Amino acid sequence: MADVGKDLGNTADPKNIQDLTSFVQNLLQQMQDKFQTMSDQIIGRIDDMGGRIDDLEKNIADLMTQAGVDDGRV
């Protein structure tokens, strides 16, 4: 039983609390950085897809014009 009290006393040591706080802050910062990187990648891919869709729409419109279909009916 004396060991339990001694162990609990060690967790209240300011150095241990500071180390734990620093570790948790560092871990949270790393997670935030990774999420930001992933978010930036997703946004970049969405932008790329938007550009491809715009190009596809333009190509379809050009093909329809070449085929003589101007009103959108085939």
Predicted model as a PDB file, atoms N, CA, C, CB and O in Angstrom, pLDDT in the B-factor column:
MODEL        1                                                                  
ATOM      1  N   MET A   1       0.821  -1.191   0.000  1.00 46.00           N  
ATOM      2  CA  MET A   1       0.000   0.000   0.000  1.00 46.00           C  
ATOM      3  C   MET A   1       0.862   1.252   0.000  1.00 46.00           C  
ATOM      4  CB  MET A   1      -0.933   0.000   1.197  1.00 46.00           C  
ATOM      5  O   MET A   1       0.502   2.255  -0.615  1.00 46.00           O  
ATOM      6  N   ALA A   2       1.976   1.202   0.671  1.00 49.00           N  
ATOM      7  CA  ALA A   2       2.860   2.360   0.716  1.00 49.00           C  
ATOM      8  C   ALA A   2       3.381   2.680  -0.681  1.00 49.00           C  
ATOM      9  CB  ALA A   2       4.031   2.112   1.684  1.00 49.00           C  
ATOM     10  O   ALA A   2       3.608   3.847  -1.001  1.00 49.00           O  
ATOM     11  N   ASP A   3       3.573   1.660  -1.517  1.00 51.00           N  
ATOM     12  CA  ASP A   3       4.042   1.881  -2.884  1.00 51.00           C  
ATOM     13  C   ASP A   3       3.015   2.642  -3.718  1.00 51.00           C  
ATOM     14  CB  ASP A   3       4.364   0.550  -3.548  1.00 51.00           C  
ATOM     15  O   ASP A   3       3.383   3.466  -4.556  1.00 51.00           O  
ATOM     16  N   VAL A   4       1.738   2.372  -3.495  1.00 46.00           N  
ATOM     17  CA  VAL A   4       0.691   3.064  -4.244  1.00 46.00           C  
ATOM     18  C   VAL A   4       0.738   4.551  -3.941  1.00 46.00           C  
ATOM     19  CB  VAL A   4      -0.701   2.490  -3.907  1.00 46.00           C  
ATOM     20  O   VAL A   4       0.692   5.370  -4.858  1.00 46.00           O  
ATOM     21  N   GLY A   5       0.830   4.908  -2.679  1.00 44.00           N  
ATOM     22  CA  GLY A   5       0.917   6.317  -2.294  1.00 44.00           C  
ATOM     23  C   GLY A   5       2.165   6.959  -2.844  1.00 44.00           C  
ATOM     24  O   GLY A   5       2.145   8.114  -3.268  1.00 44.00           O  
ATOM     25  N   LYS A   6       3.244   6.216  -2.838  1.00 51.00           N  
ATOM     26  CA  LYS A   6       4.503   6.735  -3.364  1.00 51.00           C  
ATOM     27  C   LYS A   6       4.389   6.967  -4.871  1.00 51.00           C  
ATOM     28  CB  LYS A   6       5.665   5.765  -3.052  1.00 51.00           C  
ATOM     29  O   LYS A   6       4.855   7.986  -5.380  1.00 51.00           O  
ATOM     30  N   ASP A   7       3.772   6.024  -5.583  1.00 50.00           N  
ATOM     31  CA  ASP A   7       3.588   6.179  -7.021  1.00 50.00           C  
ATOM     32  C   ASP A   7       2.701   7.372  -7.339  1.00 50.00           C  
ATOM     33  CB  ASP A   7       2.992   4.913  -7.617  1.00 50.00           C  
ATOM     34  O   ASP A   7       2.980   8.126  -8.271  1.00 50.00           O  
ATOM     35  N   LEU A   8       1.644   7.544  -6.573  1.00 49.00           N  
ATOM     36  CA  LEU A   8       0.760   8.678  -6.801  1.00 49.00           C  
ATOM     37  C   LEU A   8       1.487   9.983  -6.529  1.00 49.00           C  
ATOM     38  CB  LEU A   8      -0.488   8.573  -5.924  1.00 49.00           C  
ATOM     39  O   LEU A   8       1.266  10.980  -7.217  1.00 49.00           O  
ATOM     40  N   GLY A   9       2.342   9.976  -5.541  1.00 50.00           N  
ATOM     41  CA  GLY A   9       3.117  11.178  -5.234  1.00 50.00           C  
ATOM     42  C   GLY A   9       4.043  11.539  -6.372  1.00 50.00           C  
ATOM     43  O   GLY A   9       4.270  12.723  -6.622  1.00 50.00           O  
ATOM     44  N   ASN A  10       4.583  10.563  -7.067  1.00 52.00           N  
ATOM     45  CA  ASN A  10       5.484  10.830  -8.182  1.00 52.00           C  
ATOM     46  C   ASN A  10       4.746  11.452  -9.369  1.00 52.00           C  
ATOM     47  CB  ASN A  10       6.176   9.541  -8.616  1.00 52.00           C  
ATOM     48  O   ASN A  10       5.321  12.268 -10.089  1.00 52.00           O  
ATOM     49  N   THR A  11       3.492  11.082  -9.581  1.00 54.00           N  
ATOM     50  CA  THR A  11       2.756  11.641 -10.716  1.00 54.00           C  
ATOM     51  C   THR A  11       2.429  13.103 -10.484  1.00 54.00           C  
ATOM     52  CB  THR A  11       1.472  10.852 -10.967  1.00 54.00           C  
ATOM     53  O   THR A  11       2.160  13.831 -11.439  1.00 54.00           O  
ATOM     54  N   ALA A  12       2.446  13.546  -9.242  1.00 57.00           N  
ATOM     55  CA  ALA A  12       2.169  14.941  -8.940  1.00 57.00           C  
ATOM     56  C   ALA A  12       3.432  15.790  -9.007  1.00 57.00           C  
ATOM     57  CB  ALA A  12       1.532  15.063  -7.569  1.00 57.00           C  
ATOM     58  O   ALA A  12       3.371  17.007  -8.837  1.00 57.00           O  
ATOM     59  N   ASP A  13       4.574  15.157  -9.252  1.00 66.00           N  
ATOM     60  CA  ASP A  13       5.839  15.861  -9.366  1.00 66.00           C  
ATOM     61  C   ASP A  13       5.748  16.846 -10.538  1.00 66.00           C  
ATOM     62  CB  ASP A  13       7.022  14.859  -9.561  1.00 66.00           C  
ATOM     63  O   ASP A  13       5.397  16.450 -11.649  1.00 66.00           O  
ATOM     64  N   PRO A  14       6.062  18.125 -10.297  1.00 64.00           N  
ATOM     65  CA  PRO A  14       5.945  19.125 -11.370  1.00 64.00           C  
ATOM     66  C   PRO A  14       6.741  18.768 -12.623  1.00 64.00           C  
ATOM     67  CB  PRO A  14       6.401  20.470 -10.863  1.00 64.00           C  
ATOM     68  O   PRO A  14       6.302  19.054 -13.736  1.00 64.00           O  
ATOM     69  N   LYS A  15       7.896  18.154 -12.453  1.00 80.00           N  
ATOM     70  CA  LYS A  15       8.694  17.784 -13.622  1.00 80.00           C  
ATOM     71  C   LYS A  15       7.944  16.763 -14.468  1.00 80.00           C  
ATOM     72  CB  LYS A  15      10.065  17.223 -13.192  1.00 80.00           C  
ATOM     73  O   LYS A  15       7.935  16.873 -15.694  1.00 80.00           O  
ATOM     74  N   ASN A  16       7.318  15.778 -13.843  1.00 91.00           N  
ATOM     75  CA  ASN A  16       6.568  14.772 -14.590  1.00 91.00           C  
ATOM     76  C   ASN A  16       5.352  15.391 -15.265  1.00 91.00           C  
ATOM     77  CB  ASN A  16       6.135  13.631 -13.665  1.00 91.00           C  
ATOM     78  O   ASN A  16       5.026  15.045 -16.401  1.00 91.00           O  
ATOM     79  N   ILE A  17       4.693  16.288 -14.584  1.00 91.00           N  
ATOM     80  CA  ILE A  17       3.525  16.952 -15.160  1.00 91.00           C  
ATOM     81  C   ILE A  17       3.951  17.812 -16.346  1.00 91.00           C  
ATOM     82  CB  ILE A  17       2.801  17.814 -14.096  1.00 91.00           C  
ATOM     83  O   ILE A  17       3.277  17.833 -17.376  1.00 91.00           O  
ATOM     84  N   GLN A  18       5.058  18.514 -16.202  1.00 90.00           N  
ATOM     85  CA  GLN A  18       5.551  19.346 -17.300  1.00 90.00           C  
ATOM     86  C   GLN A  18       5.948  18.488 -18.495  1.00 90.00           C  
ATOM     87  CB  GLN A  18       6.746  20.194 -16.839  1.00 90.00           C  
ATOM     88  O   GLN A  18       5.663  18.841 -19.640  1.00 90.00           O  
ATOM     89  N   ASP A  19       6.605  17.364 -18.230  1.00 91.00           N  
ATOM     90  CA  ASP A  19       6.990  16.462 -19.315  1.00 91.00           C  
ATOM     91  C   ASP A  19       5.761  15.914 -20.024  1.00 91.00           C  
ATOM     92  CB  ASP A  19       7.848  15.310 -18.778  1.00 91.00           C  
ATOM     93  O   ASP A  19       5.721  15.860 -21.253  1.00 91.00           O  
ATOM     94  N   LEU A  20       4.764  15.511 -19.256  1.00 92.00           N  
ATOM     95  CA  LEU A  20       3.542  14.976 -19.828  1.00 92.00           C  
ATOM     96  C   LEU A  20       2.817  16.058 -20.640  1.00 92.00           C  
ATOM     97  CB  LEU A  20       2.626  14.423 -18.717  1.00 92.00           C  
ATOM     98  O   LEU A  20       2.347  15.799 -21.748  1.00 92.00           O  
ATOM     99  N   THR A  21       2.732  17.253 -20.088  1.00 92.00           N  
ATOM    100  CA  THR A  21       2.075  18.353 -20.796  1.00 92.00           C  
ATOM    101  C   THR A  21       2.804  18.658 -22.091  1.00 92.00           C  
ATOM    102  CB  THR A  21       2.011  19.609 -19.914  1.00 92.00           C  
ATOM    103  O   THR A  21       2.170  18.852 -23.128  1.00 92.00           O  
ATOM    104  N   SER A  22       4.111  18.703 -22.044  1.00 92.00           N  
ATOM    105  CA  SER A  22       4.913  18.964 -23.234  1.00 92.00           C  
ATOM    106  C   SER A  22       4.717  17.861 -24.272  1.00 92.00           C  
ATOM    107  CB  SER A  22       6.397  19.088 -22.863  1.00 92.00           C  
ATOM    108  O   SER A  22       4.589  18.141 -25.464  1.00 92.00           O  
ATOM    109  N   PHE A  23       4.694  16.624 -23.825  1.00 93.00           N  
ATOM    110  CA  PHE A  23       4.497  15.487 -24.724  1.00 93.00           C  
ATOM    111  C   PHE A  23       3.134  15.570 -25.409  1.00 93.00           C  
ATOM    112  CB  PHE A  23       4.624  14.160 -23.953  1.00 93.00           C  
ATOM    113  O   PHE A  23       3.032  15.385 -26.622  1.00 93.00           O  
ATOM    114  N   VAL A  24       2.103  15.845 -24.638  1.00 94.00           N  
ATOM    115  CA  VAL A  24       0.741  15.923 -25.185  1.00 94.00           C  
ATOM    116  C   VAL A  24       0.636  17.091 -26.161  1.00 94.00           C  
ATOM    117  CB  VAL A  24      -0.305  16.077 -24.046  1.00 94.00           C  
ATOM    118  O   VAL A  24       0.035  16.946 -27.225  1.00 94.00           O  
ATOM    119  N   GLN A  25       1.204  18.235 -25.824  1.00 96.00           N  
ATOM    120  CA  GLN A  25       1.165  19.388 -26.720  1.00 96.00           C  
ATOM    121  C   GLN A  25       1.885  19.078 -28.026  1.00 96.00           C  
ATOM    122  CB  GLN A  25       1.794  20.615 -26.047  1.00 96.00           C  
ATOM    123  O   GLN A  25       1.404  19.428 -29.104  1.00 96.00           O  
ATOM    124  N   ASN A  26       3.033  18.423 -27.928  1.00 95.00           N  
ATOM    125  CA  ASN A  26       3.797  18.050 -29.113  1.00 95.00           C  
ATOM    126  C   ASN A  26       3.002  17.074 -29.978  1.00 95.00           C  
ATOM    127  CB  ASN A  26       5.147  17.432 -28.712  1.00 95.00           C  
ATOM    128  O   ASN A  26       2.947  17.216 -31.200  1.00 95.00           O  
ATOM    129  N   LEU A  27       2.394  16.093 -29.339  1.00 96.00           N  
ATOM    130  CA  LEU A  27       1.587  15.106 -30.056  1.00 96.00           C  
ATOM    131  C   LEU A  27       0.409  15.778 -30.765  1.00 96.00           C  
ATOM    132  CB  LEU A  27       1.076  14.024 -29.086  1.00 96.00           C  
ATOM    133  O   LEU A  27       0.136  15.481 -31.928  1.00 96.00           O  
ATOM    134  N   LEU A  28      -0.282  16.672 -30.079  1.00 97.00           N  
ATOM    135  CA  LEU A  28      -1.407  17.382 -30.687  1.00 97.00           C  
ATOM    136  C   LEU A  28      -0.950  18.262 -31.853  1.00 97.00           C  
ATOM    137  CB  LEU A  28      -2.123  18.237 -29.635  1.00 97.00           C  
ATOM    138  O   LEU A  28      -1.654  18.372 -32.857  1.00 97.00           O  
ATOM    139  N   GLN A  29       0.205  18.878 -31.731  1.00 98.00           N  
ATOM    140  CA  GLN A  29       0.732  19.706 -32.823  1.00 98.00           C  
ATOM    141  C   GLN A  29       1.052  18.844 -34.037  1.00 98.00           C  
ATOM    142  CB  GLN A  29       1.993  20.472 -32.367  1.00 98.00           C  
ATOM    143  O   GLN A  29       0.764  19.229 -35.170  1.00 98.00           O  
ATOM    144  N   GLN A  30       1.648  17.679 -33.801  1.00 98.00           N  
ATOM    145  CA  GLN A  30       1.946  16.762 -34.906  1.00 98.00           C  
ATOM    146  C   GLN A  30       0.671  16.313 -35.603  1.00 98.00           C  
ATOM    147  CB  GLN A  30       2.721  15.543 -34.398  1.00 98.00           C  
ATOM    148  O   GLN A  30       0.619  16.244 -36.831  1.00 98.00           O  
ATOM    149  N   MET A  31      -0.354  16.008 -34.820  1.00 98.00           N  
ATOM    150  CA  MET A  31      -1.634  15.593 -35.397  1.00 98.00           C  
ATOM    151  C   MET A  31      -2.250  16.730 -36.207  1.00 98.00           C  
ATOM    152  CB  MET A  31      -2.605  15.140 -34.291  1.00 98.00           C  
ATOM    153  O   MET A  31      -2.773  16.507 -37.299  1.00 98.00           O  
ATOM    154  N   GLN A  32      -2.189  17.934 -35.676  1.00 98.00           N  
ATOM    155  CA  GLN A  32      -2.736  19.091 -36.387  1.00 98.00           C  
ATOM    156  C   GLN A  32      -1.996  19.306 -37.704  1.00 98.00           C  
ATOM    157  CB  GLN A  32      -2.649  20.358 -35.512  1.00 98.00           C  
ATOM    158  O   GLN A  32      -2.616  19.586 -38.729  1.00 98.00           O  
ATOM    159  N   ASP A  33      -0.674  19.175 -37.674  1.00 98.00           N  
ATOM    160  CA  ASP A  33       0.125  19.336 -38.894  1.00 98.00           C  
ATOM    161  C   ASP A  33      -0.251  18.284 -39.938  1.00 98.00           C  
ATOM    162  CB  ASP A  33       1.628  19.242 -38.569  1.00 98.00           C  
ATOM    163  O   ASP A  33      -0.378  18.599 -41.121  1.00 98.00           O  
ATOM    164  N   LYS A  34      -0.429  17.037 -39.500  1.00 98.00           N  
ATOM    165  CA  LYS A  34      -0.795  15.966 -40.436  1.00 98.00           C  
ATOM    166  C   LYS A  34      -2.178  16.196 -41.020  1.00 98.00           C  
ATOM    167  CB  LYS A  34      -0.745  14.604 -39.739  1.00 98.00           C  
ATOM    168  O   LYS A  34      -2.387  15.995 -42.216  1.00 98.00           O  
ATOM    169  N   PHE A  35      -3.126  16.615 -40.190  1.00 98.00           N  
ATOM    170  CA  PHE A  35      -4.470  16.900 -40.681  1.00 98.00           C  
ATOM    171  C   PHE A  35      -4.444  18.076 -41.664  1.00 98.00           C  
ATOM    172  CB  PHE A  35      -5.420  17.204 -39.503  1.00 98.00           C  
ATOM    173  O   PHE A  35      -5.157  18.056 -42.668  1.00 98.00           O  
ATOM    174  N   GLN A  36      -3.637  19.089 -41.387  1.00 98.00           N  
ATOM    175  CA  GLN A  36      -3.538  20.232 -42.291  1.00 98.00           C  
ATOM    176  C   GLN A  36      -2.964  19.795 -43.635  1.00 98.00           C  
ATOM    177  CB  GLN A  36      -2.667  21.343 -41.669  1.00 98.00           C  
ATOM    178  O   GLN A  36      -3.445  20.217 -44.687  1.00 98.00           O  
ATOM    179  N   THR A  37      -1.941  18.955 -43.599  1.00 98.00           N  
ATOM    180  CA  THR A  37      -1.347  18.450 -44.837  1.00 98.00           C  
ATOM    181  C   THR A  37      -2.366  17.650 -45.642  1.00 98.00           C  
ATOM    182  CB  THR A  37      -0.120  17.581 -44.528  1.00 98.00           C  
ATOM    183  O   THR A  37      -2.480  17.820 -46.855  1.00 98.00           O  
ATOM    184  N   MET A  38      -3.103  16.780 -44.958  1.00 98.00           N  
ATOM    185  CA  MET A  38      -4.130  15.986 -45.634  1.00 98.00           C  
ATOM    186  C   MET A  38      -5.210  16.894 -46.209  1.00 98.00           C  
ATOM    187  CB  MET A  38      -4.753  14.963 -44.663  1.00 98.00           C  
ATOM    188  O   MET A  38      -5.660  16.688 -47.336  1.00 98.00           O  
ATOM    189  N   SER A  39      -5.619  17.881 -45.452  1.00 98.00           N  
ATOM    190  CA  SER A  39      -6.643  18.819 -45.915  1.00 98.00           C  
ATOM    191  C   SER A  39      -6.173  19.565 -47.164  1.00 98.00           C  
ATOM    192  CB  SER A  39      -6.997  19.820 -44.800  1.00 98.00           C  
ATOM    193  O   SER A  39      -6.933  19.725 -48.119  1.00 98.00           O  
ATOM    194  N   ASP A  40      -4.930  20.016 -47.152  1.00 98.00           N  
ATOM    195  CA  ASP A  40      -4.374  20.715 -48.309  1.00 98.00           C  
ATOM    196  C   ASP A  40      -4.340  19.803 -49.534  1.00 98.00           C  
ATOM    197  CB  ASP A  40      -2.962  21.231 -47.995  1.00 98.00           C  
ATOM    198  O   ASP A  40      -4.633  20.240 -50.647  1.00 98.00           O  
ATOM    199  N   GLN A  41      -3.980  18.531 -49.325  1.00 98.00           N  
ATOM    200  CA  GLN A  41      -3.948  17.578 -50.434  1.00 98.00           C  
ATOM    201  C   GLN A  41      -5.343  17.345 -50.998  1.00 98.00           C  
ATOM    202  CB  GLN A  41      -3.338  16.250 -49.980  1.00 98.00           C  
ATOM    203  O   GLN A  41      -5.520  17.292 -52.215  1.00 98.00           O  
ATOM    204  N   ILE A  42      -6.317  17.208 -50.134  1.00 98.00           N  
ATOM    205  CA  ILE A  42      -7.703  16.979 -50.574  1.00 98.00           C  
ATOM    206  C   ILE A  42      -8.206  18.178 -51.365  1.00 98.00           C  
ATOM    207  CB  ILE A  42      -8.630  16.710 -49.363  1.00 98.00           C  
ATOM    208  O   ILE A  42      -8.818  18.016 -52.421  1.00 98.00           O  
ATOM    209  N   ILE A  43      -7.953  19.379 -50.858  1.00 98.00           N  
ATOM    210  CA  ILE A  43      -8.388  20.591 -51.555  1.00 98.00           C  
ATOM    211  C   ILE A  43      -7.712  20.687 -52.919  1.00 98.00           C  
ATOM    212  CB  ILE A  43      -8.077  21.849 -50.712  1.00 98.00           C  
ATOM    213  O   ILE A  43      -8.349  21.064 -53.902  1.00 98.00           O  
ATOM    214  N   GLY A  44      -6.434  20.350 -52.983  1.00 97.00           N  
ATOM    215  CA  GLY A  44      -5.723  20.355 -54.267  1.00 97.00           C  
ATOM    216  C   GLY A  44      -6.321  19.372 -55.251  1.00 97.00           C  
ATOM    217  O   GLY A  44      -6.464  19.681 -56.434  1.00 97.00           O  
ATOM    218  N   ARG A  45      -6.670  18.193 -54.774  1.00 98.00           N  
ATOM    219  CA  ARG A  45      -7.271  17.187 -55.653  1.00 98.00           C  
ATOM    220  C   ARG A  45      -8.657  17.623 -56.124  1.00 98.00           C  
ATOM    221  CB  ARG A  45      -7.363  15.833 -54.932  1.00 98.00           C  
ATOM    222  O   ARG A  45      -9.021  17.389 -57.276  1.00 98.00           O  
ATOM    223  N   ILE A  46      -9.419  18.247 -55.254  1.00 98.00           N  
ATOM    224  CA  ILE A  46     -10.746  18.750 -55.640  1.00 98.00           C  
ATOM    225  C   ILE A  46     -10.597  19.828 -56.711  1.00 98.00           C  
ATOM    226  CB  ILE A  46     -11.509  19.313 -54.402  1.00 98.00           C  
ATOM    227  O   ILE A  46     -11.358  19.853 -57.679  1.00 98.00           O  
ATOM    228  N   ASP A  47      -9.626  20.713 -56.541  1.00 97.00           N  
ATOM    229  CA  ASP A  47      -9.380  21.749 -57.543  1.00 97.00           C  
ATOM    230  C   ASP A  47      -9.000  21.127 -58.884  1.00 97.00           C  
ATOM    231  CB  ASP A  47      -8.272  22.705 -57.068  1.00 97.00           C  
ATOM    232  O   ASP A  47      -9.479  21.565 -59.931  1.00 97.00           O  
ATOM    233  N   ASP A  48      -8.137  20.100 -58.857  1.00 97.00           N  
ATOM    234  CA  ASP A  48      -7.750  19.402 -60.079  1.00 97.00           C  
ATOM    235  C   ASP A  48      -8.964  18.772 -60.759  1.00 97.00           C  
ATOM    236  CB  ASP A  48      -6.703  18.328 -59.770  1.00 97.00           C  
ATOM    237  O   ASP A  48      -9.121  18.869 -61.976  1.00 97.00           O  
ATOM    238  N   MET A  49      -9.813  18.131 -59.973  1.00 98.00           N  
ATOM    239  CA  MET A  49     -11.012  17.508 -60.520  1.00 98.00           C  
ATOM    240  C   MET A  49     -11.935  18.558 -61.133  1.00 98.00           C  
ATOM    241  CB  MET A  49     -11.752  16.719 -59.431  1.00 98.00           C  
ATOM    242  O   MET A  49     -12.529  18.324 -62.186  1.00 98.00           O  
ATOM    243  N   GLY A  50     -12.057  19.705 -60.484  1.00 97.00           N  
ATOM    244  CA  GLY A  50     -12.873  20.780 -61.030  1.00 97.00           C  
ATOM    245  C   GLY A  50     -12.362  21.236 -62.383  1.00 97.00           C  
ATOM    246  O   GLY A  50     -13.144  21.469 -63.305  1.00 97.00           O  
ATOM    247  N   GLY A  51     -11.049  21.363 -62.502  1.00 97.00           N  
ATOM    248  CA  GLY A  51     -10.449  21.745 -63.784  1.00 97.00           C  
ATOM    249  C   GLY A  51     -10.691  20.696 -64.854  1.00 97.00           C  
ATOM    250  O   GLY A  51     -10.966  21.024 -66.008  1.00 97.00           O  
ATOM    251  N   ARG A  52     -10.588  19.439 -64.467  1.00 97.00           N  
ATOM    252  CA  ARG A  52     -10.831  18.358 -65.439  1.00 97.00           C  
ATOM    253  C   ARG A  52     -12.286  18.339 -65.888  1.00 97.00           C  
ATOM    254  CB  ARG A  52     -10.454  16.994 -64.834  1.00 97.00           C  
ATOM    255  O   ARG A  52     -12.574  18.106 -67.062  1.00 97.00           O  
ATOM    256  N   ILE A  53     -13.192  18.582 -64.964  1.00 98.00           N  
ATOM    257  CA  ILE A  53     -14.619  18.628 -65.316  1.00 98.00           C  
ATOM    258  C   ILE A  53     -14.891  19.782 -66.273  1.00 98.00           C  
ATOM    259  CB  ILE A  53     -15.494  18.772 -64.046  1.00 98.00           C  
ATOM    260  O   ILE A  53     -15.638  19.631 -67.240  1.00 98.00           O  
ATOM    261  N   ASP A  54     -14.280  20.936 -66.000  1.00 97.00           N  
ATOM    262  CA  ASP A  54     -14.441  22.082 -66.898  1.00 97.00           C  
ATOM    263  C   ASP A  54     -13.927  21.744 -68.302  1.00 97.00           C  
ATOM    264  CB  ASP A  54     -13.697  23.317 -66.338  1.00 97.00           C  
ATOM    265  O   ASP A  54     -14.578  22.056 -69.299  1.00 97.00           O  
ATOM    266  N   ASP A  55     -12.750  21.102 -68.371  1.00 97.00           N  
ATOM    267  CA  ASP A  55     -12.192  20.696 -69.667  1.00 97.00           C  
ATOM    268  C   ASP A  55     -13.108  19.696 -70.370  1.00 97.00           C  
ATOM    269  CB  ASP A  55     -10.792  20.088 -69.481  1.00 97.00           C  
ATOM    270  O   ASP A  55     -13.302  19.778 -71.583  1.00 97.00           O  
ATOM    271  N   LEU A  56     -13.661  18.766 -69.624  1.00 97.00           N  
ATOM    272  CA  LEU A  56     -14.561  17.767 -70.188  1.00 97.00           C  
ATOM    273  C   LEU A  56     -15.819  18.427 -70.751  1.00 97.00           C  
ATOM    274  CB  LEU A  56     -14.937  16.724 -69.126  1.00 97.00           C  
ATOM    275  O   LEU A  56     -16.264  18.095 -71.850  1.00 97.00           O  
ATOM    276  N   GLU A  57     -16.384  19.358 -69.995  1.00 97.00           N  
ATOM    277  CA  GLU A  57     -17.574  20.069 -70.477  1.00 97.00           C  
ATOM    278  C   GLU A  57     -17.271  20.840 -71.756  1.00 97.00           C  
ATOM    279  CB  GLU A  57     -18.099  21.029 -69.398  1.00 97.00           C  
ATOM    280  O   GLU A  57     -18.082  20.860 -72.682  1.00 97.00           O  
ATOM    281  N   LYS A  58     -16.103  21.472 -71.806  1.00 97.00           N  
ATOM    282  CA  LYS A  58     -15.716  22.218 -73.006  1.00 97.00           C  
ATOM    283  C   LYS A  58     -15.552  21.276 -74.186  1.00 97.00           C  
ATOM    284  CB  LYS A  58     -14.413  23.001 -72.766  1.00 97.00           C  
ATOM    285  O   LYS A  58     -16.004  21.581 -75.290  1.00 97.00           O  
ATOM    286  N   ASN A  59     -14.915  20.142 -73.968  1.00 96.00           N  
ATOM    287  CA  ASN A  59     -14.721  19.177 -75.050  1.00 96.00           C  
ATOM    288  C   ASN A  59     -16.054  18.622 -75.540  1.00 96.00           C  
ATOM    289  CB  ASN A  59     -13.815  18.033 -74.587  1.00 96.00           C  
ATOM    290  O   ASN A  59     -16.237  18.438 -76.744  1.00 96.00           O  
ATOM    291  N   ILE A  60     -16.970  18.358 -74.644  1.00 96.00           N  
ATOM    292  CA  ILE A  60     -18.295  17.863 -75.039  1.00 96.00           C  
ATOM    293  C   ILE A  60     -19.024  18.927 -75.855  1.00 96.00           C  
ATOM    294  CB  ILE A  60     -19.133  17.468 -73.791  1.00 96.00           C  
ATOM    295  O   ILE A  60     -19.646  18.620 -76.872  1.00 96.00           O  
ATOM    296  N   ALA A  61     -18.945  20.164 -75.408  1.00 95.00           N  
ATOM    297  CA  ALA A  61     -19.585  21.253 -76.152  1.00 95.00           C  
ATOM    298  C   ALA A  61     -18.979  21.391 -77.543  1.00 95.00           C  
ATOM    299  CB  ALA A  61     -19.454  22.579 -75.387  1.00 95.00           C  
ATOM    300  O   ALA A  61     -19.703  21.608 -78.514  1.00 95.00           O  
ATOM    301  N   ASP A  62     -17.653  21.267 -77.648  1.00 95.00           N  
ATOM    302  CA  ASP A  62     -16.988  21.337 -78.951  1.00 95.00           C  
ATOM    303  C   ASP A  62     -17.436  20.186 -79.853  1.00 95.00           C  
ATOM    304  CB  ASP A  62     -15.456  21.309 -78.775  1.00 95.00           C  
ATOM    305  O   ASP A  62     -17.699  20.393 -81.038  1.00 95.00           O  
ATOM    306  N   LEU A  63     -17.523  18.990 -79.303  1.00 94.00           N  
ATOM    307  CA  LEU A  63     -17.970  17.834 -80.087  1.00 94.00           C  
ATOM    308  C   LEU A  63     -19.413  18.015 -80.553  1.00 94.00           C  
ATOM    309  CB  LEU A  63     -17.840  16.541 -79.261  1.00 94.00           C  
ATOM    310  O   LEU A  63     -19.752  17.673 -81.686  1.00 94.00           O  
ATOM    311  N   MET A  64     -20.248  18.546 -79.687  1.00 93.00           N  
ATOM    312  CA  MET A  64     -21.643  18.772 -80.055  1.00 93.00           C  
ATOM    313  C   MET A  64     -21.735  19.811 -81.167  1.00 93.00           C  
ATOM    314  CB  MET A  64     -22.460  19.223 -78.830  1.00 93.00           C  
ATOM    315  O   MET A  64     -22.547  19.681 -82.083  1.00 93.00           O  
ATOM    316  N   THR A  65     -20.901  20.836 -81.082  1.00 93.00           N  
ATOM    317  CA  THR A  65     -20.887  21.859 -82.130  1.00 93.00           C  
ATOM    318  C   THR A  65     -20.427  21.252 -83.452  1.00 93.00           C  
ATOM    319  CB  THR A  65     -19.968  23.038 -81.731  1.00 93.00           C  
ATOM    320  O   THR A  65     -21.016  21.528 -84.497  1.00 93.00           O  
ATOM    321  N   GLN A  66     -19.389  20.437 -83.416  1.00 93.00           N  
ATOM    322  CA  GLN A  66     -18.885  19.786 -84.630  1.00 93.00           C  
ATOM    323  C   GLN A  66     -19.929  18.850 -85.228  1.00 93.00           C  
ATOM    324  CB  GLN A  66     -17.599  19.009 -84.326  1.00 93.00           C  
ATOM    325  O   GLN A  66     -20.009  18.694 -86.447  1.00 93.00           O  
ATOM    326  N   ALA A  67     -20.723  18.234 -84.367  1.00 91.00           N  
ATOM    327  CA  ALA A  67     -21.743  17.298 -84.842  1.00 91.00           C  
ATOM    328  C   ALA A  67     -23.007  18.036 -85.290  1.00 91.00           C  
ATOM    329  CB  ALA A  67     -22.086  16.284 -83.742  1.00 91.00           C  
ATOM    330  O   ALA A  67     -23.937  17.418 -85.808  1.00 91.00           O  
ATOM    331  N   GLY A  68     -23.041  19.341 -85.092  1.00 89.00           N  
ATOM    332  CA  GLY A  68     -24.198  20.121 -85.501  1.00 89.00           C  
ATOM    333  C   GLY A  68     -25.336  20.073 -84.498  1.00 89.00           C  
ATOM    334  O   GLY A  68     -26.480  20.362 -84.848  1.00 89.00           O  
ATOM    335  N   VAL A  69     -25.045  19.718 -83.272  1.00 82.00           N  
ATOM    336  CA  VAL A  69     -26.063  19.671 -82.235  1.00 82.00           C  
ATOM    337  C   VAL A  69     -25.800  20.846 -81.303  1.00 82.00           C  
ATOM    338  CB  VAL A  69     -26.049  18.298 -81.459  1.00 82.00           C  
ATOM    339  O   VAL A  69     -24.948  20.773 -80.418  1.00 82.00           O  
ATOM    340  N   ASP A  70     -26.537  21.922 -81.513  1.00 68.00           N  
ATOM    341  CA  ASP A  70     -26.307  23.124 -80.718  1.00 68.00           C  
ATOM    342  C   ASP A  70     -27.258  23.253 -79.552  1.00 68.00           C  
ATOM    343  CB  ASP A  70     -26.418  24.333 -81.580  1.00 68.00           C  
ATOM    344  O   ASP A  70     -26.964  23.978 -78.601  1.00 68.00           O  
ATOM    345  N   ASP A  71     -28.400  22.568 -79.595  1.00 57.00           N  
ATOM    346  CA  ASP A  71     -29.383  22.762 -78.546  1.00 57.00           C  
ATOM    347  C   ASP A  71     -29.303  21.704 -77.445  1.00 57.00           C  
ATOM    348  CB  ASP A  71     -30.755  22.764 -79.144  1.00 57.00           C  
ATOM    349  O   ASP A  71     -30.174  21.652 -76.576  1.00 57.00           O  
ATOM    350  N   GLY A  72     -28.293  20.880 -77.470  1.00 51.00           N  
ATOM    351  CA  GLY A  72     -28.105  19.898 -76.406  1.00 51.00           C  
ATOM    352  C   GLY A  72     -28.828  18.582 -76.626  1.00 51.00           C  
ATOM    353  O   GLY A  72     -28.703  17.675 -75.803  1.00 51.00           O  
ATOM    354  N   ARG A  73     -29.585  18.449 -77.717  1.00 51.00           N  
ATOM    355  CA  ARG A  73     -30.260  17.178 -78.012  1.00 51.00           C  
ATOM    356  C   ARG A  73     -29.466  16.403 -79.044  1.00 51.00           C  
ATOM    357  CB  ARG A  73     -31.704  17.418 -78.514  1.00 51.00           C  
ATOM    358  O   ARG A  73     -28.940  16.979 -79.996  1.00 51.00           O  
ATOM    359  N   VAL A  74     -29.380  15.104 -78.855  1.00 47.00           N  
ATOM    360  CA  VAL A  74     -28.635  14.252 -79.808  1.00 47.00           C  
ATOM    361  C   VAL A  74     -29.583  13.639 -80.792  1.00 47.00           C  
ATOM    362  CB  VAL A  74     -27.846  13.147 -79.082  1.00 47.00           C  
ATOM    363  O   VAL A  74     -29.160  12.892 -81.674  1.00 47.00           O  
TER     364      VAL A  74                                                      
ENDMDL                                                                          
END                                                                             
